[in-house]
Amino acid sequence: MQTQLMTEYETKTGVPFTDSLTGLLNHGFLQVYLDREIDRSERYGDPFTLALIDIDSFTQYNKRFGSVEGERVIKEVAGIIMKNLRKVDLAARYSGDVLAVILTNSCLNEKSAIFSVNNVANEYSLNDYHSK
């Protein structure tokens, strides 16, 4: 379903569906996908989780180390997110340093949803930024 929706999105909007920096899906596509996921959830009763992942203290980090280093961090965090998601899940760049994840057929209180989000947080902390 994702591939068909991606094609429809690009055809209707004329805009690529991926974020050029991270390779994740972009904010516009996230909105379209989220609307469909809400409809699916209401129709069939299937749960899903939307997690917004904010990179803590990113503005200060960016000021201290520069935007090139900041972009590297965002790309690295995006890679960690992708590594920890199932094929049925979706990751997108929501805005500047905020990334979004939709975990299909998953409640936040389920171990799989908590595990996925915590893996990202545990694998990359702000304290590690300057040492990489």
Order of alpha helices (4+ residues) and beta strands (2+ residues): alpha-alpha-beta-alpha-alpha-beta-beta-alpha-alpha
